[in-house]
Amino acid sequence: MKNSIKRRRKVLKLSQEELAQLTKVTRQTINAIENDKYDPSLILAFKLAHQLHTTVNALFDYQENEEDLK
């Protein structure tokens, strides 16, 4: 799932480590989400949106594909 976490984080001048601490996850988790290698839980998505002063809808771009329908 595409997201704009890295862009929003940089606008707010937060490091991955700082965002990780604010959302109570590891820096590696933030890195994996930013690089589209891991989709966060719904709770984590809301925490990220809150810390980045945006909404979940604005932060994540979901596009359904054939694999999602199986």
All heavy atoms as TSV, in Angstrom:
chain	resi	resn	atom	element	x	y	z
A	1	MET	N	N	0.849	-1.167	0.000
A	1	MET	CA	C	0.000	0.000	0.000
A	1	MET	C	C	0.903	1.241	0.000
A	1	MET	O	O	1.772	1.376	0.848
A	1	MET	CB	C	-0.887	-0.029	1.239
A	1	MET	CG	C	-1.791	1.137	1.352
A	1	MET	SD	S	-2.892	1.153	2.790
A	1	MET	CE	C	-3.042	-0.514	3.288
A	2	LYS	N	N	0.672	2.124	-0.920
A	2	LYS	CA	C	1.459	3.352	-1.011
A	2	LYS	C	C	1.085	4.284	0.144
A	2	LYS	O	O	-0.052	4.287	0.603
A	2	LYS	CB	C	1.200	4.067	-2.342
A	2	LYS	CG	C	1.598	3.254	-3.555
A	2	LYS	CD	C	3.089	3.177	-3.660
A	2	LYS	CE	C	3.465	2.380	-4.909
A	2	LYS	NZ	N	4.818	1.884	-4.836
A	3	ASN	N	N	2.077	5.057	0.591
A	3	ASN	CA	C	1.802	6.003	1.663
A	3	ASN	C	C	2.696	7.224	1.530
A	3	ASN	O	O	3.670	7.217	0.783
A	3	ASN	CB	C	1.989	5.333	3.027
A	3	ASN	CG	C	3.436	4.975	3.300
A	3	ASN	OD1	O	4.259	5.840	3.569
A	3	ASN	ND2	N	3.749	3.687	3.219
A	4	SER	N	N	2.337	8.261	2.274
A	4	SER	CA	C	3.107	9.504	2.238
A	4	SER	C	C	3.763	9.790	3.591
A	4	SER	O	O	4.005	10.942	3.948
A	4	SER	CB	C	2.201	10.670	1.828
A	4	SER	OG	O	1.127	10.796	2.736
A	5	ILE	N	N	4.071	8.742	4.325
A	5	ILE	CA	C	4.648	8.896	5.661
A	5	ILE	C	C	5.991	9.620	5.606
A	5	ILE	O	O	6.225	10.564	6.364
A	5	ILE	CB	C	4.788	7.532	6.368
A	5	ILE	CG1	C	3.399	6.970	6.658
A	5	ILE	CG2	C	5.595	7.669	7.658
A	5	ILE	CD1	C	3.388	5.549	7.148
A	6	LYS	N	N	6.874	9.200	4.734
A	6	LYS	CA	C	8.199	9.807	4.664
A	6	LYS	C	C	8.102	11.301	4.356
A	6	LYS	O	O	8.761	12.129	5.000
A	6	LYS	CB	C	9.048	9.105	3.607
A	6	LYS	CG	C	10.475	9.599	3.557
A	6	LYS	CD	C	11.286	8.774	2.573
A	6	LYS	CE	C	12.746	9.151	2.583
A	6	LYS	NZ	N	13.529	8.291	1.685
A	7	ARG	N	N	7.273	11.656	3.403
A	7	ARG	CA	C	7.105	13.061	3.029
A	7	ARG	C	C	6.567	13.872	4.210
A	7	ARG	O	O	7.090	14.928	4.544
A	7	ARG	CB	C	6.173	13.188	1.821
A	7	ARG	CG	C	5.994	14.616	1.332
A	7	ARG	CD	C	5.084	14.709	0.114
A	7	ARG	NE	N	3.789	14.078	0.283
A	7	ARG	CZ	C	2.780	14.632	0.967
A	7	ARG	NH1	N	2.907	15.809	1.534
A	7	ARG	NH2	N	1.626	14.002	1.061
A	8	ARG	N	N	5.521	13.361	4.867
A	8	ARG	CA	C	4.930	14.064	6.015
A	8	ARG	C	C	5.935	14.162	7.164
A	8	ARG	O	O	6.035	15.197	7.820
A	8	ARG	CB	C	3.667	13.339	6.508
A	8	ARG	CG	C	2.489	13.392	5.570
A	8	ARG	CD	C	1.850	14.738	5.485
A	8	ARG	NE	N	1.484	15.221	6.811
A	8	ARG	CZ	C	1.249	16.491	7.107
A	8	ARG	NH1	N	1.337	17.411	6.194
A	8	ARG	NH2	N	0.924	16.852	8.329
A	9	ARG	N	N	6.674	13.086	7.399
A	9	ARG	CA	C	7.660	13.065	8.480
A	9	ARG	C	C	8.724	14.136	8.240
A	9	ARG	O	O	9.107	14.872	9.152
A	9	ARG	CB	C	8.279	11.668	8.555
A	9	ARG	CG	C	9.339	11.505	9.617
A	9	ARG	CD	C	9.832	10.079	9.707
A	9	ARG	NE	N	10.416	9.566	8.492
A	9	ARG	CZ	C	11.629	9.890	8.024
A	9	ARG	NH1	N	12.379	10.768	8.660
A	9	ARG	NH2	N	12.093	9.337	6.915
A	10	LYS	N	N	9.186	14.241	6.998
A	10	LYS	CA	C	10.224	15.230	6.671
A	10	LYS	C	C	9.691	16.660	6.782
A	10	LYS	O	O	10.410	17.552	7.221
A	10	LYS	CB	C	10.798	14.954	5.291
A	10	LYS	CG	C	11.669	13.699	5.295
A	10	LYS	CD	C	12.426	13.539	4.016
A	10	LYS	CE	C	13.304	12.321	4.078
A	10	LYS	NZ	N	14.624	12.615	4.613
A	11	VAL	N	N	8.439	16.888	6.399
A	11	VAL	CA	C	7.831	18.214	6.544
A	11	VAL	C	C	7.843	18.635	8.015
A	11	VAL	O	O	8.108	19.793	8.342
A	11	VAL	CB	C	6.385	18.233	5.984
A	11	VAL	CG1	C	5.623	19.459	6.437
A	11	VAL	CG2	C	6.409	18.133	4.464
A	12	LEU	N	N	7.583	17.676	8.894
A	12	LEU	CA	C	7.553	17.954	10.333
A	12	LEU	C	C	8.934	17.857	10.984
A	12	LEU	O	O	9.053	18.002	12.204
A	12	LEU	CB	C	6.576	17.005	11.026
A	12	LEU	CG	C	5.118	17.165	10.605
A	12	LEU	CD1	C	4.256	16.053	11.172
A	12	LEU	CD2	C	4.593	18.525	11.029
A	13	LYS	N	N	9.952	17.577	10.169
A	13	LYS	CA	C	11.339	17.489	10.638
A	13	LYS	C	C	11.511	16.434	11.735
A	13	LYS	O	O	12.208	16.654	12.733
A	13	LYS	CB	C	11.842	18.846	11.101
A	13	LYS	CG	C	11.915	19.867	9.969
A	13	LYS	CD	C	12.447	21.186	10.448
A	13	LYS	CE	C	12.755	22.156	9.346
A	13	LYS	NZ	N	11.738	22.573	8.473
A	14	LEU	N	N	10.867	15.282	11.524
A	14	LEU	CA	C	11.000	14.155	12.438
A	14	LEU	C	C	11.900	13.103	11.805
A	14	LEU	O	O	11.800	12.841	10.608
A	14	LEU	CB	C	9.635	13.508	12.710
A	14	LEU	CG	C	8.630	14.270	13.554
A	14	LEU	CD1	C	7.281	13.562	13.513
A	14	LEU	CD2	C	9.120	14.372	14.988
A	15	SER	N	N	12.728	12.479	12.611
A	15	SER	CA	C	13.510	11.341	12.127
A	15	SER	C	C	12.643	10.088	12.229
A	15	SER	O	O	11.601	10.087	12.905
A	15	SER	CB	C	14.773	11.163	12.980
A	15	SER	OG	O	14.421	10.749	14.291
A	16	GLN	N	N	13.093	9.026	11.586
A	16	GLN	CA	C	12.367	7.757	11.719
A	16	GLN	C	C	12.350	7.326	13.182
A	16	GLN	O	O	11.338	6.829	13.676
A	16	GLN	CB	C	13.019	6.662	10.865
A	16	GLN	CG	C	12.770	6.801	9.400
A	16	GLN	CD	C	13.363	5.664	8.595
A	16	GLN	OE1	O	14.239	4.921	9.060
A	16	GLN	NE2	N	12.888	5.513	7.373
A	17	GLU	N	N	13.468	7.526	13.868
A	17	GLU	CA	C	13.565	7.145	15.282
A	17	GLU	C	C	12.578	7.934	16.134
A	17	GLU	O	O	11.905	7.364	17.002
A	17	GLU	CB	C	14.989	7.360	15.792
A	17	GLU	CG	C	15.201	6.910	17.222
A	17	GLU	CD	C	14.998	5.418	17.437
A	17	GLU	OE1	O	15.342	4.625	16.545
A	17	GLU	OE2	O	14.476	5.040	18.515
A	18	GLU	N	N	12.453	9.227	15.885
A	18	GLU	CA	C	11.517	10.049	16.654
A	18	GLU	C	C	10.079	9.616	16.416
A	18	GLU	O	O	9.287	9.500	17.365
A	18	GLU	CB	C	11.690	11.524	16.298
A	18	GLU	CG	C	12.997	12.106	16.801
A	18	GLU	CD	C	13.322	13.463	16.211
A	18	GLU	OE1	O	13.006	13.700	15.014
A	18	GLU	OE2	O	13.894	14.283	16.943
A	19	LEU	N	N	9.729	9.360	15.152
A	19	LEU	CA	C	8.372	8.901	14.847
A	19	LEU	C	C	8.117	7.541	15.467
A	19	LEU	O	O	7.032	7.281	15.996
A	19	LEU	CB	C	8.134	8.865	13.330
A	19	LEU	CG	C	6.736	8.461	12.888
A	19	LEU	CD1	C	5.668	9.379	13.491
A	19	LEU	CD2	C	6.642	8.453	11.372
A	20	ALA	N	N	9.113	6.689	15.438
A	20	ALA	CA	C	8.985	5.363	16.056
A	20	ALA	C	C	8.704	5.489	17.554
A	20	ALA	O	O	7.820	4.804	18.090
A	20	ALA	CB	C	10.246	4.544	15.812
A	21	GLN	N	N	9.436	6.356	18.219
A	21	GLN	CA	C	9.228	6.545	19.661
A	21	GLN	C	C	7.833	7.093	19.948
A	21	GLN	O	O	7.173	6.646	20.892
A	21	GLN	CB	C	10.291	7.473	20.231
A	21	GLN	CG	C	11.659	6.838	20.286
A	21	GLN	CD	C	12.745	7.799	20.731
A	21	GLN	OE1	O	12.499	8.986	20.970
A	21	GLN	NE2	N	13.965	7.294	20.834
A	22	LEU	N	N	7.386	8.028	19.139
A	22	LEU	CA	C	6.057	8.616	19.337
A	22	LEU	C	C	4.937	7.600	19.144
A	22	LEU	O	O	3.879	7.710	19.774
A	22	LEU	CB	C	5.851	9.794	18.377
A	22	LEU	CG	C	6.674	11.042	18.670
A	22	LEU	CD1	C	6.594	12.018	17.494
A	22	LEU	CD2	C	6.188	11.712	19.954
A	23	THR	N	N	5.152	6.637	18.255
A	23	THR	CA	C	4.108	5.644	17.955
A	23	THR	C	C	4.371	4.297	18.628
A	23	THR	O	O	3.620	3.350	18.430
A	23	THR	CB	C	3.971	5.454	16.433
A	23	THR	OG1	O	5.248	5.110	15.886
A	23	THR	CG2	C	3.442	6.715	15.775
A	24	LYS	N	N	5.458	4.232	19.405
A	24	LYS	CA	C	5.802	3.034	20.180
A	24	LYS	C	C	6.056	1.797	19.313
A	24	LYS	O	O	5.564	0.702	19.595
A	24	LYS	CB	C	4.750	2.759	21.252
A	24	LYS	CG	C	4.614	3.910	22.246
A	24	LYS	CD	C	3.707	3.571	23.381
A	24	LYS	CE	C	3.516	4.647	24.406
A	24	LYS	NZ	N	4.162	5.878	24.375
A	25	VAL	N	N	6.810	2.018	18.227
A	25	VAL	CA	C	7.275	0.913	17.387
A	25	VAL	C	C	8.774	1.110	17.159
A	25	VAL	O	O	9.350	2.101	17.611
A	25	VAL	CB	C	6.528	0.852	16.021
A	25	VAL	CG1	C	5.042	0.583	16.225
A	25	VAL	CG2	C	6.740	2.123	15.218
A	26	THR	N	N	9.396	0.201	16.446
A	26	THR	CA	C	10.824	0.338	16.175
A	26	THR	C	C	11.063	1.207	14.942
A	26	THR	O	O	10.174	1.375	14.099
A	26	THR	CB	C	11.482	-1.035	15.934
A	26	THR	OG1	O	10.933	-1.599	14.740
A	26	THR	CG2	C	11.262	-1.977	17.117
A	27	ARG	N	N	12.275	1.736	14.845
A	27	ARG	CA	C	12.660	2.501	13.665
A	27	ARG	C	C	12.567	1.626	12.426
A	27	ARG	O	O	12.180	2.071	11.350
A	27	ARG	CB	C	14.087	3.055	13.814
A	27	ARG	CG	C	14.497	3.946	12.642
A	27	ARG	CD	C	15.991	4.072	12.503
A	27	ARG	NE	N	16.669	2.811	12.349
A	27	ARG	CZ	C	16.719	2.114	11.204
A	27	ARG	NH1	N	16.125	2.529	10.119
A	27	ARG	NH2	N	17.374	0.970	11.163
A	28	GLN	N	N	12.895	0.339	12.579
A	28	GLN	CA	C	12.828	-0.592	11.455
A	28	GLN	C	C	11.393	-0.740	10.944
A	28	GLN	O	O	11.179	-0.890	9.742
A	28	GLN	CB	C	13.401	-1.966	11.856
A	28	GLN	CG	C	14.894	-1.946	12.085
A	28	GLN	CD	C	15.312	-1.548	13.503
A	28	GLN	OE1	O	14.520	-1.032	14.288
A	28	GLN	NE2	N	16.575	-1.776	13.826
A	29	THR	N	N	10.421	-0.680	11.839
A	29	THR	CA	C	9.020	-0.749	11.428
A	29	THR	C	C	8.652	0.469	10.599
A	29	THR	O	O	8.024	0.343	9.539
A	29	THR	CB	C	8.092	-0.869	12.652
A	29	THR	OG1	O	8.397	-2.092	13.342
A	29	THR	CG2	C	6.624	-0.854	12.250
A	30	ILE	N	N	9.056	1.648	11.050
A	30	ILE	CA	C	8.784	2.874	10.292
A	30	ILE	C	C	9.434	2.784	8.920
A	30	ILE	O	O	8.815	3.100	7.891
A	30	ILE	CB	C	9.270	4.131	11.052
A	30	ILE	CG1	C	8.558	4.279	12.394
A	30	ILE	CG2	C	9.101	5.384	10.182
A	30	ILE	CD1	C	7.055	4.453	12.320
A	31	ASN	N	N	10.679	2.320	8.876
A	31	ASN	CA	C	11.392	2.179	7.605
A	31	ASN	C	C	10.660	1.224	6.669
A	31	ASN	O	O	10.485	1.519	5.479
A	31	ASN	CB	C	12.821	1.688	7.866
A	31	ASN	CG	C	13.623	1.604	6.602
A	31	ASN	OD1	O	13.611	0.569	5.929
A	31	ASN	ND2	N	14.322	2.669	6.264
A	32	ALA	N	N	10.212	0.093	7.183
A	32	ALA	CA	C	9.514	-0.895	6.355
A	32	ALA	C	C	8.192	-0.335	5.818
A	32	ALA	O	O	7.846	-0.560	4.652
A	32	ALA	CB	C	9.262	-2.177	7.158
A	33	ILE	N	N	7.470	0.406	6.637
A	33	ILE	CA	C	6.211	1.004	6.190
A	33	ILE	C	C	6.485	2.040	5.108
A	33	ILE	O	O	5.821	2.051	4.065
A	33	ILE	CB	C	5.441	1.639	7.371
A	33	ILE	CG1	C	5.009	0.559	8.368
A	33	ILE	CG2	C	4.217	2.404	6.866
A	33	ILE	CD1	C	4.496	1.110	9.690
A	34	GLU	N	N	7.474	2.907	5.335
A	34	GLU	CA	C	7.805	3.936	4.351
A	34	GLU	C	C	8.212	3.343	3.007
A	34	GLU	O	O	7.962	3.934	1.961
A	34	GLU	CB	C	8.947	4.824	4.867
A	34	GLU	CG	C	8.532	5.791	5.927
A	34	GLU	CD	C	9.644	6.729	6.360
A	34	GLU	OE1	O	10.798	6.587	5.907
A	34	GLU	OE2	O	9.351	7.625	7.174
A	35	ASN	N	N	8.836	2.181	3.043
A	35	ASN	CA	C	9.310	1.537	1.810
A	35	ASN	C	C	8.335	0.503	1.253
A	35	ASN	O	O	8.712	-0.345	0.442
A	35	ASN	CB	C	10.686	0.919	2.057
A	35	ASN	CG	C	11.741	1.991	2.222
A	35	ASN	OD1	O	11.993	2.759	1.302
A	35	ASN	ND2	N	12.329	2.080	3.406
A	36	ASP	N	N	7.081	0.573	1.707
A	36	ASP	CA	C	6.004	-0.305	1.212
A	36	ASP	C	C	6.317	-1.786	1.375
A	36	ASP	O	O	5.885	-2.621	0.576
A	36	ASP	CB	C	5.684	0.013	-0.257
A	36	ASP	CG	C	5.251	1.442	-0.470
A	36	ASP	OD1	O	4.540	1.976	0.408
A	36	ASP	OD2	O	5.621	2.032	-1.500
A	37	LYS	N	N	7.049	-2.127	2.436
A	37	LYS	CA	C	7.377	-3.535	2.710
A	37	LYS	C	C	6.534	-4.097	3.844
A	37	LYS	O	O	6.600	-5.271	4.140
A	37	LYS	CB	C	8.866	-3.672	3.034
A	37	LYS	CG	C	9.737	-3.328	1.845
A	37	LYS	CD	C	11.190	-3.516	2.140
A	37	LYS	CE	C	11.979	-3.168	0.879
A	37	LYS	NZ	N	13.410	-3.244	1.097
A	38	TYR	N	N	5.753	-3.230	4.483
A	38	TYR	CA	C	4.932	-3.651	5.616
A	38	TYR	C	C	3.724	-2.735	5.697
A	38	TYR	O	O	3.866	-1.512	5.642
A	38	TYR	CB	C	5.755	-3.570	6.912
A	38	TYR	CG	C	4.983	-3.867	8.170
A	38	TYR	CD1	C	4.588	-5.164	8.485
A	38	TYR	CD2	C	4.653	-2.851	9.067
A	38	TYR	CE1	C	3.880	-5.434	9.636
A	38	TYR	CE2	C	3.946	-3.112	10.226
A	38	TYR	CZ	C	3.568	-4.410	10.506
A	38	TYR	OH	O	2.860	-4.686	11.642
A	39	ASP	N	N	2.538	-3.317	5.810
A	39	ASP	CA	C	1.309	-2.542	6.001
A	39	ASP	C	C	0.995	-2.518	7.493
A	39	ASP	O	O	0.880	-3.572	8.126
A	39	ASP	CB	C	0.137	-3.165	5.238
A	39	ASP	CG	C	0.278	-3.015	3.734
A	39	ASP	OD1	O	0.958	-2.064	3.285
A	39	ASP	OD2	O	-0.283	-3.847	3.003
A	40	PRO	N	N	0.862	-1.334	8.072
A	40	PRO	CA	C	0.613	-1.242	9.513
A	40	PRO	C	C	-0.787	-1.707	9.883
A	40	PRO	O	O	-1.694	-1.707	9.056
A	40	PRO	CB	C	0.770	0.252	9.801
A	40	PRO	CG	C	0.372	0.901	8.521
A	40	PRO	CD	C	0.878	-0.024	7.435
A	41	SER	N	N	-0.932	-2.067	11.153
A	41	SER	CA	C	-2.262	-2.384	11.675
A	41	SER	C	C	-3.100	-1.115	11.628
A	41	SER	O	O	-2.579	0.003	11.488
A	41	SER	CB	C	-2.157	-2.872	13.121
A	41	SER	OG	O	-1.751	-1.798	13.967
A	42	LEU	N	N	-4.386	-1.261	11.773
A	42	LEU	CA	C	-5.282	-0.108	11.767
A	42	LEU	C	C	-4.944	0.839	12.915
A	42	LEU	O	O	-4.897	2.059	12.736
A	42	LEU	CB	C	-6.740	-0.569	11.854
A	42	LEU	CG	C	-7.804	0.498	11.704
A	42	LEU	CD1	C	-7.624	1.275	10.404
A	42	LEU	CD2	C	-9.177	-0.128	11.764
A	43	ILE	N	N	-4.666	0.285	14.081
A	43	ILE	CA	C	-4.317	1.115	15.236
A	43	ILE	C	C	-3.042	1.904	14.961
A	43	ILE	O	O	-2.977	3.105	15.227
A	43	ILE	CB	C	-4.170	0.254	16.514
A	43	ILE	CG1	C	-5.540	-0.277	16.931
A	43	ILE	CG2	C	-3.520	1.043	17.646
A	43	ILE	CD1	C	-5.513	-1.297	18.038
A	44	LEU	N	N	-2.020	1.246	14.400
A	44	LEU	CA	C	-0.774	1.946	14.091
A	44	LEU	C	C	-0.993	3.001	13.009
A	44	LEU	O	O	-0.419	4.096	13.076
A	44	LEU	CB	C	0.322	0.956	13.677
A	44	LEU	CG	C	1.675	1.572	13.325
A	44	LEU	CD1	C	2.184	2.512	14.418
A	44	LEU	CD2	C	2.678	0.474	13.024
A	45	ALA	N	N	-1.831	2.718	12.040
A	45	ALA	CA	C	-2.132	3.701	10.994
A	45	ALA	C	C	-2.733	4.962	11.612
A	45	ALA	O	O	-2.360	6.084	11.243
A	45	ALA	CB	C	-3.087	3.107	9.960
A	46	PHE	N	N	-3.633	4.799	12.577
A	46	PHE	CA	C	-4.221	5.958	13.248
A	46	PHE	C	C	-3.195	6.693	14.096
A	46	PHE	O	O	-3.180	7.930	14.140
A	46	PHE	CB	C	-5.421	5.547	14.105
A	46	PHE	CG	C	-6.701	5.479	13.320
A	46	PHE	CD1	C	-7.189	4.265	12.882
A	46	PHE	CD2	C	-7.411	6.631	13.022
A	46	PHE	CE1	C	-8.369	4.195	12.145
A	46	PHE	CE2	C	-8.595	6.577	12.288
A	46	PHE	CZ	C	-9.065	5.347	11.849
A	47	LYS	N	N	-2.303	5.957	14.756
A	47	LYS	CA	C	-1.241	6.598	15.540
A	47	LYS	C	C	-0.325	7.410	14.632
A	47	LYS	O	O	0.060	8.533	14.971
A	47	LYS	CB	C	-0.411	5.556	16.291
A	47	LYS	CG	C	-1.112	4.939	17.474
A	47	LYS	CD	C	-0.203	3.924	18.144
A	47	LYS	CE	C	-0.850	3.256	19.322
A	47	LYS	NZ	N	0.055	2.277	19.955
A	48	LEU	N	N	0.045	6.848	13.498
A	48	LEU	CA	C	0.900	7.553	12.547
A	48	LEU	C	C	0.219	8.821	12.038
A	48	LEU	O	O	0.822	9.895	12.004
A	48	LEU	CB	C	1.260	6.639	11.370
A	48	LEU	CG	C	2.230	5.498	11.689
A	48	LEU	CD1	C	2.209	4.453	10.581
A	48	LEU	CD2	C	3.642	6.041	11.903
A	49	ALA	N	N	-1.035	8.696	11.662
A	49	ALA	CA	C	-1.779	9.858	11.171
A	49	ALA	C	C	-1.854	10.945	12.243
A	49	ALA	O	O	-1.650	12.126	11.951
A	49	ALA	CB	C	-3.174	9.441	10.724
A	50	HIS	N	N	-2.107	10.546	13.467
A	50	HIS	CA	C	-2.194	11.513	14.564
A	50	HIS	C	C	-0.866	12.242	14.752
A	50	HIS	O	O	-0.833	13.474	14.831
A	50	HIS	CB	C	-2.600	10.803	15.860
A	50	HIS	CG	C	-2.621	11.695	17.052
A	50	HIS	ND1	N	-3.628	12.602	17.279
A	50	HIS	CD2	C	-1.742	11.829	18.066
A	50	HIS	CE1	C	-3.361	13.254	18.395
A	50	HIS	NE2	N	-2.226	12.806	18.894
A	51	GLN	N	N	0.221	11.495	14.811
A	51	GLN	CA	C	1.540	12.103	15.033
A	51	GLN	C	C	1.991	12.957	13.849
A	51	GLN	O	O	2.771	13.899	14.016
A	51	GLN	CB	C	2.585	11.029	15.345
A	51	GLN	CG	C	2.378	10.318	16.650
A	51	GLN	CD	C	2.396	11.257	17.854
A	51	GLN	OE1	O	3.067	12.281	17.863
A	51	GLN	NE2	N	1.638	10.906	18.887
A	52	LEU	N	N	1.504	12.631	12.657
A	52	LEU	CA	C	1.878	13.371	11.462
A	52	LEU	C	C	0.844	14.449	11.101
A	52	LEU	O	O	0.903	15.040	10.035
A	52	LEU	CB	C	2.091	12.394	10.295
A	52	LEU	CG	C	3.268	11.427	10.498
A	52	LEU	CD1	C	3.269	10.356	9.410
A	52	LEU	CD2	C	4.592	12.166	10.546
A	53	HIS	N	N	-0.111	14.672	11.999
A	53	HIS	CA	C	-1.111	15.738	11.859
A	53	HIS	C	C	-1.885	15.644	10.541
A	53	HIS	O	O	-2.029	16.629	9.812
A	53	HIS	CB	C	-0.459	17.114	11.994
A	53	HIS	CG	C	0.375	17.260	13.224
A	53	HIS	ND1	N	-0.179	17.321	14.483
A	53	HIS	CD2	C	1.716	17.321	13.401
A	53	HIS	CE1	C	0.787	17.429	15.381
A	53	HIS	NE2	N	1.944	17.426	14.752
A	54	THR	N	N	-2.379	14.447	10.275
A	54	THR	CA	C	-3.167	14.233	9.062
A	54	THR	C	C	-4.181	13.131	9.331
A	54	THR	O	O	-4.352	12.702	10.464
A	54	THR	CB	C	-2.229	13.897	7.868
A	54	THR	OG1	O	-2.996	13.916	6.669
A	54	THR	CG2	C	-1.524	12.575	8.030
A	55	THR	N	N	-4.846	12.674	8.294
A	55	THR	CA	C	-5.814	11.589	8.441
A	55	THR	C	C	-5.252	10.307	7.837
A	55	THR	O	O	-4.317	10.347	7.023
A	55	THR	CB	C	-7.132	11.919	7.714
A	55	THR	OG1	O	-6.865	12.012	6.307
A	55	THR	CG2	C	-7.733	13.229	8.218
A	56	VAL	N	N	-5.824	9.198	8.211
A	56	VAL	CA	C	-5.423	7.914	7.639
A	56	VAL	C	C	-5.655	7.934	6.129
A	56	VAL	O	O	-4.802	7.489	5.352
A	56	VAL	CB	C	-6.177	6.740	8.312
A	56	VAL	CG1	C	-5.917	5.426	7.593
A	56	VAL	CG2	C	-5.775	6.628	9.781
A	57	ASN	N	N	-6.798	8.465	5.704
A	57	ASN	CA	C	-7.100	8.530	4.273
A	57	ASN	C	C	-6.069	9.339	3.507
A	57	ASN	O	O	-5.708	9.001	2.388
A	57	ASN	CB	C	-8.491	9.119	4.034
A	57	ASN	CG	C	-9.584	8.128	4.324
A	57	ASN	OD1	O	-9.343	6.942	4.483
A	57	ASN	ND2	N	-10.809	8.611	4.412
A	58	ALA	N	N	-5.615	10.434	4.094
A	58	ALA	CA	C	-4.618	11.271	3.421
A	58	ALA	C	C	-3.235	10.624	3.424
A	58	ALA	O	O	-2.441	10.839	2.516
A	58	ALA	CB	C	-4.553	12.634	4.091
A	59	LEU	N	N	-2.967	9.811	4.433
A	59	LEU	CA	C	-1.645	9.206	4.600
A	59	LEU	C	C	-1.437	7.971	3.732
A	59	LEU	O	O	-0.335	7.722	3.250
A	59	LEU	CB	C	-1.454	8.841	6.073
A	59	LEU	CG	C	-0.048	8.673	6.598
A	59	LEU	CD1	C	0.794	9.898	6.339
A	59	LEU	CD2	C	-0.092	8.363	8.083
A	60	PHE	N	N	-2.508	7.211	3.522
A	60	PHE	CA	C	-2.394	5.948	2.783
A	60	PHE	C	C	-3.221	5.978	1.505
A	60	PHE	O	O	-4.339	6.461	1.492
A	60	PHE	CB	C	-2.855	4.776	3.657
A	60	PHE	CG	C	-1.955	4.549	4.830
A	60	PHE	CD1	C	-2.231	5.140	6.039
A	60	PHE	CD2	C	-0.821	3.759	4.716
A	60	PHE	CE1	C	-1.391	4.954	7.135
A	60	PHE	CE2	C	0.018	3.555	5.791
A	60	PHE	CZ	C	-0.267	4.160	7.002
A	61	ASP	N	N	-2.660	5.410	0.450
A	61	ASP	CA	C	-3.330	5.341	-0.853
A	61	ASP	C	C	-3.564	3.872	-1.181
A	61	ASP	O	O	-2.656	3.177	-1.643
A	61	ASP	CB	C	-2.471	6.001	-1.934
A	61	ASP	CG	C	-3.140	5.953	-3.299
A	61	ASP	OD1	O	-4.381	5.899	-3.360
A	61	ASP	OD2	O	-2.411	5.974	-4.303
A	62	TYR	N	N	-4.769	3.412	-0.913
A	62	TYR	CA	C	-5.100	2.010	-1.183
A	62	TYR	C	C	-5.700	1.879	-2.572
A	62	TYR	O	O	-6.630	2.589	-2.919
A	62	TYR	CB	C	-6.105	1.489	-0.157
A	62	TYR	CG	C	-6.624	0.111	-0.499
A	62	TYR	CD1	C	-5.815	-1.002	-0.344
A	62	TYR	CD2	C	-7.898	-0.066	-1.005
A	62	TYR	CE1	C	-6.273	-2.259	-0.671
A	62	TYR	CE2	C	-8.367	-1.320	-1.336
A	62	TYR	CZ	C	-7.550	-2.416	-1.169
A	62	TYR	OH	O	-7.998	-3.659	-1.502
A	63	GLN	N	N	-5.127	0.969	-3.365
A	63	GLN	CA	C	-5.682	0.656	-4.670
A	63	GLN	C	C	-5.872	-0.854	-4.745
A	63	GLN	O	O	-4.922	-1.613	-4.649
A	63	GLN	CB	C	-4.754	1.142	-5.780
A	63	GLN	CG	C	-4.662	2.642	-5.788
A	63	GLN	CD	C	-3.932	3.160	-7.016
A	63	GLN	OE1	O	-3.515	2.417	-7.864
A	63	GLN	NE2	N	-3.772	4.459	-7.064
A	64	GLU	N	N	-7.120	-1.247	-4.893
A	64	GLU	CA	C	-7.461	-2.664	-4.931
A	64	GLU	C	C	-6.889	-3.303	-6.180
A	64	GLU	O	O	-6.896	-2.727	-7.260
A	64	GLU	CB	C	-8.985	-2.807	-4.924
A	64	GLU	CG	C	-9.454	-4.208	-4.634
A	64	GLU	CD	C	-10.966	-4.249	-4.428
A	64	GLU	OE1	O	-11.431	-3.748	-3.407
A	64	GLU	OE2	O	-11.631	-4.760	-5.326
A	65	ASN	N	N	-6.392	-4.537	-6.023
A	65	ASN	CA	C	-5.901	-5.278	-7.187
A	65	ASN	C	C	-6.408	-6.712	-7.116
A	65	ASN	O	O	-7.084	-7.104	-6.172
A	65	ASN	CB	C	-4.370	-5.216	-7.272
A	65	ASN	CG	C	-3.682	-5.824	-6.061
A	65	ASN	OD1	O	-4.087	-6.871	-5.577
A	65	ASN	ND2	N	-2.664	-5.172	-5.558
A	66	GLU	N	N	-6.087	-7.490	-8.102
A	66	GLU	CA	C	-6.582	-8.868	-8.207
A	66	GLU	C	C	-6.217	-9.701	-6.979
A	66	GLU	O	O	-7.004	-10.508	-6.517
A	66	GLU	CB	C	-6.006	-9.531	-9.466
A	66	GLU	CG	C	-6.577	-8.991	-10.753
A	66	GLU	CD	C	-8.043	-9.341	-10.944
A	66	GLU	OE1	O	-8.447	-10.472	-10.614
A	66	GLU	OE2	O	-8.792	-8.465	-11.412
A	67	GLU	N	N	-5.004	-9.529	-6.437
A	67	GLU	CA	C	-4.564	-10.307	-5.290
A	67	GLU	C	C	-5.428	-10.044	-4.042
A	67	GLU	O	O	-5.640	-10.921	-3.245
A	67	GLU	CB	C	-3.104	-9.997	-4.968
A	67	GLU	CG	C	-2.130	-10.546	-5.990
A	67	GLU	CD	C	-2.177	-12.074	-6.084
A	67	GLU	OE1	O	-2.127	-12.737	-5.012
A	67	GLU	OE2	O	-2.258	-12.588	-7.203
A	68	ASP	N	N	-5.916	-8.805	-3.914
A	68	ASP	CA	C	-6.742	-8.451	-2.764
A	68	ASP	C	C	-8.095	-9.147	-2.805
A	68	ASP	O	O	-8.741	-9.300	-1.779
A	68	ASP	CB	C	-6.971	-6.933	-2.699
A	68	ASP	CG	C	-5.690	-6.185	-2.425
A	68	ASP	OD1	O	-4.777	-6.750	-1.799
A	68	ASP	OD2	O	-5.594	-5.025	-2.852
A	69	LEU	N	N	-8.545	-9.539	-3.977
A	69	LEU	CA	C	-9.867	-10.139	-4.116
A	69	LEU	C	C	-9.872	-11.635	-3.831
A	69	LEU	O	O	-10.934	-12.229	-3.740
A	69	LEU	CB	C	-10.395	-9.857	-5.543
A	69	LEU	CG	C	-10.547	-8.371	-5.888
A	69	LEU	CD1	C	-10.976	-8.227	-7.346
A	69	LEU	CD2	C	-11.528	-7.697	-4.964
A	70	LYS	N	N	-8.718	-12.234	-3.706
A	70	LYS	CA	C	-8.637	-13.687	-3.471
A	70	LYS	C	C	-8.773	-14.020	-2.023
A	70	LYS	O	O	-8.495	-13.320	-1.139
A	70	LYS	CB	C	-7.303	-14.228	-4.009
A	70	LYS	CG	C	-7.226	-14.131	-5.489
A	70	LYS	CD	C	-5.912	-14.681	-5.992
A	70	LYS	CE	C	-5.840	-14.518	-7.507
A	70	LYS	NZ	N	-4.585	-14.962	-8.043
